[in-house]
Amino acid sequence: MTPYPLILLSILTTSDAQEMCSKKADIAFVIDSSRSIWKPNFDTQVKFLYDILKMFEISPAKTQVAAVSFSNVTSPEFLFNSFSSKMEVLEAIKDIKYTKGSATRTYTALEYMNEEIFNSENGARNDAVKIAIVMTDGETNPGGHDNDLSLEDAINWTQDEAKVAKDNGVNVFAIGIGSRINEKEIMGIASEPKAEFAIKVKTYEEFKTDKLKELVAYRACSVGKLTTEKPLEPLQEQCFRLVADVIFAIDQSTSIESEKNFSLELDFVVKVVKNFDVGLDETRVGAVVFSDEADRVLELKDEMSKGDVIRRIHDIKWGRGNTFMDKAFVKMREGFSKENGGRPKQVPQIAVLVTDGVATDPYRALAEANKLKSEGVEIFTIGVKSARLSQLNELSSDPDSQHVFSVDSLEALSSIVSRLSSRVCSSIQEKHRRRTLQCLDCWILTMWTKTVLALSFVVGALCDHFCSKEADIAFVIDSSNSIWPPNFDTQVHFLYDVLSLFDISPTKTQIAAVSYSDIIKPEFQFNTHKDKDGVLGATQNIEQTEGGATRTYKALEYMNDEIFTSKNGARSDVMKIAIIMTDGETNPGSVDSYSQHDAKQLTLMEAKRARDNGIYVFAIGVGGKVVDEELYGMASEPDSVIKVPTYGEFKTDKLKDMLAKKTCDVGETTTVKPNKPEEECFKHVADVIFAIDQSTSIGSPKNFSIELDFVNDLVEKFDIAEDETRVGAVVFSTGASRFLELRDGVDKTLVLNRIHGRNWERGNTNMHLAFQKMQEGFLPAKGGRPRLVPQIAVMVTDGEATNPFKARDEAAKLRKSGVLIFAIGVMGANRTELETYASSPDNVYYVNNLQALRSISSELSTRVCEQRIVSLS
């Protein structure tokens, strides 16, 4: 975990970003153009830059702009002195090239920026603010360039070039897009403070939002301008997704003077609350009022949305009386308890006391505040007009400068909302950081203790038994000539290091291995070696055959027919695990008479045979030539696919530990069961309607056809007839339509042809309209059989709902009518959102791309069938 968390995009409320920026600045854009970015997403990225620059006054006297794009090549786009007008710069931005290179040589782009772009000969000015905006969707990857530079050296080179830029006075923003970014690298590239200069964007769709455009423009325009009194980022962004318990103590004593003044106090609390993500799993908010007595008017355990919390606070009435702060602290201490919804010692707990007076009993107030602090609660105090600052200093946590606020009037409370919210959120972030470090220290101490104990019993043994699982693990290792020999050696060393983390013996973990290229080479069986040293020695001796083919199907056939047999030491009462490693795709070469398509199908058939026999399959793909459809088709589930950009990753402890942990967790955090025969889905009666996303984000007619093929794969598994399963279908984007009614979907050939014949139409992602159309489609008038047979809705989408609130409501109506909902999300979809639509979290499936949909078709059809069986019983 990085000491400075990357900022996730939230809401920009400032109006500054909407104004034209007339800053004297030289701004250089460094733009990732590698093939990991889908072309439509690259176009979205360029449009984003275009819209940002429209907010700047571009001229030789004000803002100048330069740009360079990068992948395996570095492409200078234009320099500061290439153009003198805004129109010319905007036109040049639109012409930025998509090189679609296989590498991500961030270091060469930054080197070019340092040596050429920020050079006076190319228009850079000494008296202008220097700004760089670096954008990437992954991490540095040399991709075999630069004399086979290692991944580690390439990443370090990127950091060195970023440091050169910062040392030369360039303010560097780093924008990371998607889940594949290296957060450590992004943080290293960005200038200080990291909270301002490092920005994480979840998907390219966010580039289309005004809030992100305004955020980046606002920050760039603010470089060198903002003071420490004004936060450098929107507060809702700083407080986004922080987990904490926060209780406000609100003074309602007589000195408040009027209901109107009391409402000013409540408005202040509400404005602070608005900066938090409120929920049982995020920030929980409580409230106490005090005067002569104190009362908890809002408990942390109350399951309420942010809107509900705000309404509850606004409904509090002025009470009058004295100022017994001690009673407020007592009530807060009770409120933070586990019984009342608090999470002591699990999350930061924050108390915020607002008062306009002096404690009626200052000694008790101090004593109760100290009790609260002794239980780990951090106290902030806000004093209005006649409140005594010295008393607030005693009641608050240290240091006073960070925890005590004072204003002259209730009207002035609004002026400190930003500063208080920023301080509270910063404190929560710091507590999380310290807790992480404490956990790390604890882990180190635990490991040290275990090591010392191990040394007491086994001399020279250090952490030798990381995983003592009872399992038979078979490695299936690509040995073809597409792998550079040094990379093959790296792969073997990786296996050696992973196996070092297991307790290898006939009663615990057994290991077997086979390598493959144009020949299938058995390396050793489960019963070949009886101890760890023998297995590790045999692993070291695995040699590359360097064949011209990649006969994965033959290696898996050998694994099924030979390795996992009792004669070769396989056991029937332990977990069976296969780990397949490849740097490409199945290729029969000239060895077999199969076409490549048929060979690939054989690979998938053998992988399915393994899974049906109870073998849990991991698929590891290395480099840019692997085919997702094959990887996901072999693997037991999407989470058992591991994609590695380069062989340099095999040298990292992170990957070794991850594979060892995933393998050791099989059967504990995964479900291992043979696929049920597809025949189980025959002769069962149901109404099934598919909702098929045809929005713009699908990307192309080819991608849409992949989605249709997936639906038809599921349809193939049903026995379709008027008195058995009836199938309907809906397409949706900006609108929705039923193109296949249940009354018509009683002939399998008709259904398959009707679905296959749909054309892609583009548009938004109005899922609520799809749910409406499905609900109508399940009615008797459309051929539905409500309450007579199970009714099942299957939603397939690659995006987030355009109107998630309406979608949630319509899905709830559908479920209430007795329909079981399954939701299938492709990268770009929001899994949490899908879980609110589906009948249960188990009915949600998620894959990384459309090509991987087929990898879940068998399991999904089985799950749908199970639902039908359950509903009928």
N, C-alpha and C positions, 0 to 999 in steps of 0.2 A: 504494500500500500504506500502510495507516495505521500510525503508529508504535506504536499499542497494538493488537495483534491481537484481534479479537472472540473470545470464548471459545466453543468448540464443546462441546456437552454430552458428558460422558463418564460417569464413575461416581462416585457420592457414597458415601463410606465412613463418614463421621462419623455418629454416632448422635444428635448434637445436634438435627438437623433433625426427628427423630421425636418429640421431646419437645414438650409444650405450651409455647408462647411467651407469657409473661406480661408482655411489654414494654409500657411506657407510650409509646405511639406513635400518631400520626395518619397513617393510610395511605390515599392516594388512588390509585385505579385509573383510568387513561386508556386507553380500549379502542377499537381500530379496528373500525368496524362497516360498512366500505365494501363494495361489491358484488364486489370482487376476492376476497373471502373467501366460499367456498362455505358455504351455510347450515349443513350438518352440521359443518363446521369451526368456525364461529362458536359452535355449541352446545358443541363440545368445549372451546373456549376458555373459555366461561362455566363449564363443569363444572370445569375446571382451577382457576379462581379460587375456586369454591365449596370445593374440596378443600383449597386452600392456607389459606383462612380458618378451616377447621375446626381447624387447628393453632394458632390464636391464641386467647388469652383476651380476648374482646371484651366491653367494658363501658365506661361513662363514666370509670372510674378506670384502666383499662388500655389496651387497643388500641381505637381508634375507626377506622371505615372509611367512606370516601366513594367515589363512582364517577361518571364521566362517559364517555359513548360519543361517537364522532365519525365522520362521513363528509362528505357535503356539508352536513349539519346537525350542530350540537353538541347532544347530548341529555343534560341533567343527569339522573342516575339517582337519587342520594340524597346527602345531606350528612352531616357528622360527627354532627350532633345530630338527624338524622331518626329514628334508632332507638337504643334503650338496651340491647337484648339481642342476644345472638349469634344466636338463632333468627330474629329479625326481619331482621338483616343478611343471613343466608344465604338467606332467602326472597326478599329484595330482589335479591340477586345473580342468582337464578334468573330473575327478571323483566326482566333487562336487555334492551333492545330491539335487534333487528337492523334497522337503518334501510336497509341495502342501497343507500346513496347512491353516486353516480358520482364524487365527489371524495374527497380525503383531506386535510381541512383540519386538520392536526395543530396548527397554530399557534392556531386559535381554541379548540381543546380545552385547550391549555396556558394560553392567556390566561384562560379561564374558571376553570381550576384555580387560577391565581395570584390572581385577583381575587375569586372567590367561595368556592371550596372551602377554601382556607387563610385563612379570614377568621374572626375570633373570633365574629362575629355568627352564623356557621354552625357553631359548635362547635369550631373549631380552638383548640388550647391552646398557650400560649407555653412551657410547661415540659415538653412532650412532644417526642420525636424525630419529625421530619417526614419522611415517605417518600412518594415517588410512583413508581408502576410503570406505565410507558408501553408499550403493546403495539401492534405494527403489522406488516402483512405486505408493506408496500411503502415508498414514500417520499411525502413531502408532495406533494400535487397539488391546486392550487386549482380545477381543473376549470371554469374560466370564471367563477367566483364572485369577489367582492371587486373589482369593477370591472376584470375581466379581468387580475387580478394575474398577473405573469409567474411561471413556475416558479422561476426563480432568486430572485426577491424573496420568494416564499412559503417556500422552503426557508430563506432567511435569517431570515424572521420566526419560523419554528419554533425556530431556534437562539437567537434573541433571547429568546423566551419561556422556553426551557429555562434560559438564563443567569439570567433574572430569578428563576426558581424556586430555582436553586442559590445565587444571591446572598442569597436570603431564608432560607437554611438548610435548604432541602428536599433530601434525598438522593434523587437520581433514578436509578432503574433503567430501562434501555431494553431491551426484549425484541423482537428482530427475527425474524420467522418466514418461512422459505422463501428462495428464490433471488432474489427481486425486490427485496429490501431495499436501501437505500442505506447501505452500511456507514459512510460518512463522516458521514451524518446521525445514525445510531444512536450513534456514538462521541461526536458533538457534544452530543447530548441527555444522555448518561449523565454521572453524577458521577465524580469521581476516587476511587480508582484505577479506570481503565477496565476492568482485568482483573476487577474485582468487579462493577461496575455495568452493563456491557454484556454481554448474553447473546444468542447466536444459536442458534435452534432450526431444524433442517433441515425438519421437517414437523410438521403439527398432530398426527400420531400420537404424537409425543413428549410432548404435553400429557397423554396418558393414562398416562404412566409415573410411578411413585412417585419415581424419582430426580430428575426435573425439578421435581416439586412440592416435594420435600424441599429441593432446592437453592435454589429461590426463597424458600421459607419460612425456611430457615437463614440466607440472606444478609440478608433483611429483618430477621430477629430479631437479627442480629449487628451491625447498623449502630450505631456508637458504642460497641461492646462489645469487639471483638477488638483485640489488641495486635499490634505488628509482629512479635513473635516467633512468632505463629500465623498461617499463611497465610490470606488472605481467601477463597481458593477451594480446593476439593478438588484435591489435587496431580495426580491422574490427568487432571483437566480441564486444568490448566495445561500439562501435558506432552503433551497429546493431539495426535497427528499431527505432532510435531516431527521434523525430519529431522536426524540427526547420527550420528557414529561415536563410541561410548563404550567405552573399555577400562578394566576394573578390574584393579588390581594388588593381590593378596591375600597378606598376610604369613603364611607357614606355618612360621616359625622356631620354635626350641625354646622361646622365651620365651612362646609361646602356652599352653604347659603341658599341654594335654589335648585329646583329640578333641572333647570336649564344648565347650570354649572355642572351638575352631576352627569348630565348627558354628554358634556364635553369630556369628562373623565372616561366615560364608557366608550366614546368615539375613539379616544386615544388607544385604549386597549384593543378595540376592534381593528384599528389600522395596523397595529403590531401583529395581531393574529393573522391578518391577511397575507403576511409575508411567509407563512409556514404552510407546508403540505400537511393537512390535518387528517388523521385517521388512526385506527387502532394499531396499525403496523408502522406508522410514521410518527408525527408529533401528536401527542395527546395533550389536550388543553383542559385545565380546570380553573375554577374561579371561586374566590372567597370574598365576602363583603364584611366589613367590620365598622362598628361604632361602639355602643355600650356592650354589645355581644358580637360574636362572629358566627358566620354561617357559610357552609360550603354550598354554593348555589349551582355549581357545575362540577361533576366528578370526572376524573380521568377515565374511569371505566365506562362512561356513557358513550354508546356507539353512535356517534353523530358525524355528519359531514361538516366541512368548514362553514357552509351556509347555516347549518343548524346551530353551531357554536356561536356564530355571530348574532343570530336571532336571539339566542338565550341570553347573551350578554346585553343586547339592546333592551331586553324586557326587564332588566333589573331595576327596581324602584329605589329612590332615595329614602333613607331611613332615619337620619338625624341621630344625635347622641354624642357621647364622648369618643375618644380616639384610643381604644384599647388594642394597640398593635400586638401586644403579647398574645391576645386571644386569636388574632389573625394568624400568627406564627404557629400556634397550637393546631389550628384547623388545617393549615397547609401541611404540617408534619403528618397529621392523620391522612390527609388527601394523597400524600406521596406513598402511602403504604400499599402493599400488594393487594390487600383486601379491597381497597378503593380504586384499583386500576393502575397503581403505580408500578414502575419496573425498577425498584432500587437495585443498584449494583449491576444492572443490565444496560441501562441507557443513562445519559446525563439528565439530571433533574434540576430544574431552574425555577426559582421563586422570584416574582417581580411584584414589589410592594409600591403602590401609588398612594401618596398622602399629601394633604395640604396643611397638616398641623404637627404638634409635638405629642409624643406618646403620653397618655394619661398616667401610665405607670412605667417610667423609663427603665427601671431596674429589672422588672419582670420581662419587659420587651427585649432587653439585651440578653437575659438568661434564655428566653425561648428562641431567640434568633441563633444563639450559640448552639443550642440543642439541634436546631435544624441544620446548621452548618456541619456539626459533628457527624451527622448522618449522610454527609456527602452532597447535600443540596447547596447549590450556588445561589446567592441572594443578590439581586439588583434592587436598588431603591430609587424612586423618583419623588423628589420633593417639590411642592408647589408653594409659592409665595412665603407664608409664615413657617414652613417646615424648617427645622433646625438642622443645618448641614452637618454639624459635629456629631449629632445623634445618628444621622443616616450613615455617616462614615463608620460608626461603631457597629451598626446593625448589618451592614453589607459585608460581602466577601471582599477579600483583598485582591488586587490593589484598589484603593478607593477611586482612583482616577478612571478605572475601567468599569466600576460598578455603581457609581453614584451620579445621578443627574439632578439638576436643579433648574427650575424655570420660574419666572416672575408671576405668571398667571396661568389659570386653567386653559385660556385661549392659546397660550404659547406651547402647550403640550405637543401639538402637532408638529412643531419645529424640531422635536427630538425623536420622532418616530424612526427616522432613518438611522440615526446614530445608535439608538437603543437596540433596534432590530439587528443592526450590523454587529454590535458587541455581543448580543446574546447568541447569534448564529456562529460568530467566530469562536465563542467559548465552547459551543456544542461541538464544532469541528475539532477544536483542540483536544477536548475530552475524548472524542472518538480516536484521535491520533494517538494520545497517550495510552488509551486502553489497548490499542493495537500493539503498541510497543511493549506494554506490560505483558500482553499475551505472548509476544515473541520472546521476551526475557524468560517468561515462565516455561515456554517450550524449550528454550535453550537449556535452562536449568534442569528440566525433566530429562532431556536427552543426555545431558552430562551425567546426571545421577544414574540413569540406566546404563550408560557406558561404563561408569565406575563399577557398578554391580556386575556387569558382564565381565569386566577385566578381573574381578575377584574370582570368578569361576572358570573362565576360559581365557588363558593367556593369549594375547594377540588378536582376540575376536572383538571387533568393534562394530556394533549395530548389525550383526550378522543375520539376525532374524527379523527383518523388517516386516515381512509378510509370511505367516505360518499357515497359509491356507492349504486345505486338502483339495488339490486340483490337478488335472492333467492339461498341460498347456503345450500346444503345437505351434511352432513358428513356420510360416510358409514364406520363403525369402526370394524376392526377385534377384536373379543373378545374370541378367541379360547384358549385352554389350552397350546398351543405351546408358548404363551407369558407368561413369568414369571410375577406374580402379581405386584411386584414393577415396572416392565417395563410398565405394563398396566396403572398403576397410573401415571407414567411419561408421557405416551401418552395423558391421560386425561388432565393433567396439561398443556401440550403443546397446546391442543385445546383451553383451557381456555385463555391462554396467547395470542394466535393468535386472538381469538374473541374479546379480550380486545381492539384490534386495529381497530375495525369496529364501525361505527355508526349504532347500531341495533335498528330498530323501524319499524312499519308497512309501513312507507313511504320511508325508505332507505333499509338497509340490513335486510333480514329475515333469520333465521337459523332453520334447521330441522336436526334430527339425527336418525340413526338406527344402532344398533350393531348386529353382527352376529357371529355365530360359528355353532353348530348343530341346534340351534334355531335362529329365526329372532326376535329381540327384538326392537320394535319401542320405541325410547327414547322420542322424542317430534316432533310436526309438526310445519309448518311455522306459524300457527295461534294459537299455544299453549301459547306462551309468547309474551307480547306486548312491553317489554322493555329489555334493555341490562341486567339489574340485574336478571331478570327472566331467561334469556337464560344462563347467566353465572352460576347461581345457579343450573339449570338443568344439565348443562355440568359437574359440580362438582359431581353430584349425579350418573353419569353413572357408572355402576358396571359391572365387568367382569363376563360373564356367564361360562367361562372355559369349553366350550363344546369340544368334541373330533373331530368334523368335521369343515371344513371351506367352508361353502355353500355360496360362494360369489355370485353365480348366483341367489340364492333366495333373498339375500339382494338387489341386483340390480333390480330384478323383483319387489320387494316391493317398491323400490324407484320410479320406472317407473309408477307402477299402483296406488300407494297411495300418496307418498310424493309430487310429482309434479302434483297434481290435485287441481282444484279450491276449492273443498270442504275442503281441508286441508290448504288453505291459499296461494297456489301458484298463482302467478300473470302472466298474458300473456304478459305484456308490459315491463318486466325487464329481465336482464341477468339471465340465469339459469346455475348454476355451481354445479358440484358434486366433492367431494374430497373423494377418496377411499383409505383406509389405510389397509395394510396387512403385515404380517411378513413371509408369505409363498406363497403357491399356492392353487388354488381351490382343495378341497378334500371332496367328498360327504360323506365319512365315511360309516357308515352302515344305515344312515337315509334314503337315496334315493337309488333306484335300478340302478342308473346310474353307468357306469364305470367312472374312473377318467378322461379319455380322453373325454367322452361325457359331463361330468360335466364342464370341461374346455371350451368346445365349447359353452355350454349354457352361461357361464360367458361372453364370447366374444360376443355372440349374444345379450345378454341383454345390454352390454355396447354399442354395435352398435345401438341398439334401442334407447338408451338414446341420443346418438350423433345425430341420425336422427331426434329426436324430439327437437333438438336445445340446448341440454345440453352440456356445455363445461366440459370435464372430466379430472381431475387430478388423477394420480395414484401414491401413495407413497408406496414404498417398503422398508421394514426395515430388515437389517441383510443379511446373506449370503444364506438364503434358498429361497429367492424370485426368480421367474422365469421371465426373461426378456421378453420372448415372450408374456406372459400373461399381464405383466405391460404395454408394448407398445401396445398390442392389445386392452386394455381397454381405454387408454389415447386418448385424441383428437389429439395430435401431439407429436412428440418426446420431445419437450420442456416442455410438461406438465407431463413428468415422473420425479419423484424425488426419487433418491435412497439414502438411509441413512444407513451407515454401522452398527451403533449400536443405541440403545435407548438413550444412553448418548448424542447423537447429539440433541435430542429433548429439551435438557436443554439449548441449545445455542441460544442467541439472533439472531445470523446470520440466522439460519434455520427458526425461527419464522418470522423474518422480510422478508425473501425471500418468504415464502409461502403467507404471507399477501400481499406482493407487487404483486406477480404473480396473485393472485386471484383478487386483485383490478384492475389490468391492463387488465383483460379479456374484449375483445371487443374494447380495445384501442390499445394495442400492439399485439393482437392476432386476428385471423379471426374466428368468430363464425358463422357457417352456417351448416345446416343439409346436410349430404351426399346426393348427387343427386342419384336418383334410377339408378341402374346399367343398366336398360333397355335403358337409354338414349344413351348408347354406342352401341346399336344394330341398324342395318339398316343404318349405316354410312359407307362411302367408304373411304378407305385409304390403303397406303402401310406402313407397320410397320416392321422395322428390329431391333432386339435386339442384342447388343454386350455384351457378357458374359465373365467376367474376370475369367480365370482359372490359374492365376499365383500362385507361390509357397506360397505367403502370405495368400491365402485362407485357408491353414492349413491342410485340410483333405478331403477325399471323402465325408464325412458326411456334412461338411460345404458347399462343392460345390453343393451337392444335395439340400441344403436349398436355395441356389441361384437359382437353376433350378426351384424349386417349386415356388419361388416368380415370376419368369418369366411366368410359367404356370398359376399362379393365375391371372395374367394380361390377358393372352391369353384367358382364360375361359370367360372373360367379353366381348369379341369381337364376332361379327357375321362374321364368316370366310367363304368365298366362292370366286370363281373366279371373280364375278362381285360385291363383297362387300370388306371386309377387307382381304388383303393378308399379310401373316406373313413370315419374313425371320429371320435367326439367324446366328450370327458370334461368334466364340470363339477366345480369344486372350490371349497370354502370351508372350513368346519370338517371336513367329510367330502369324499369324492370319489366319483363314480359315472360309469360309461360308459353313456351313454344312446343311443349309436349304435355298434354293432360293425362292424368292417371287413367281415364276411360279409354285413351288411345294407346297407352303404354302397356299393352298386353301381348305384344309380339316382339320377341327379342331382336329379330332382324330389323324390324321397323324402328325400334328404339335406338339400336346402334347406328343405323343410317341417319336418323333424325339428328342425333347428337353430333355425329361426325360431320354433318353437313352445315353446321352453324358457322357463320362468319364473324370475325372480330369487328367490334363497332366503336370501341374507345369511349371515354367519358370519365365521370367521377366514380366514387365507390359508395353508392347509396344502398347500403345493406338493409336498411329498414324497409325499403321498397321490396327487396327480395323476400324478406320475412313475410310481408303482407301478401305477396303473390303466392307464396307457399301455403299460407294459412287458407287463402281462398281455394287453392288447388286441392287441399285435403277434404273439401266439402263433398257431400254426396252428388251435388249437381255436376261436379267436375270428375266424378269417378272415384272419389274417396270413400273409405269405409270406416268412418270414425266410430270408436267403441266396439267395432266388430273385429278389427285386426290391428296389430301394432302399426303406428304411423311414424315414419322416420324422416327427418330432414337432414341433408348433408350439404353444408356450406363450404365452398372452396374459394379462397381469396388470397391475394398477394399484397393487400394494403390495409390501411386503417379505415374504418367507417368515416365517411364524410360528415355524418351526424351521429356520433356514438351514442348520444342520449336517446335519440329516436330508435336507433338500432336495438339498444338494450330493452326499451319498452316493447318493441314489436316482438323481439325474441321471447320476452317474458309472456306475452299474450299467446304466442305459439306453444310454449311449454305448458301453459295453463290449460290449453285445449287438449292436452294429452299427447302432444307430439314430442318424440325424443330427438334432440338436436345434437348432431356431430359438427365440429368446426375444424377445418383443415387450413392451416396458415402456411404460406410460403414467405421467405425472407421479405420483410417489408410490412408484414402483418404484425399486429400487436397481440402477443400471446395472452397477456393479462385481459385484454379486451375480449378475446375469443372465449376465454373461460367464463365471462359473464353471460355469453350467449348460449353456450353449450349446456346440456342437461347436467353434466358433471365435469370436473377437470379431466377425468379419465377419457372423456369424449373429445378431447382436443389433441390434435396432431400438428406437428410443426416441422418443416423441412427447410433447408437452406436455399434451395432453388427449385424451379419447376421440374428440372430433369430428375430430381430426387423423389418426385411424387410416387413413382412406381415402386420405390423401395418400401413404401408403407401400405401398398394396395392390399397385400395378402392379410396383414394384421388388421387393417381397417375393415375389410370385408368380414373377417372372423368376428371382430367386435360388433359390427352391425348385426351379424347373424345371432350372436349371443344375446343382444338386446331383444331381438325378435323372439328368441326362445324364452327368455325371462318374461317378456310381456305376455306371451301366449300361455305360460304355465300358471 
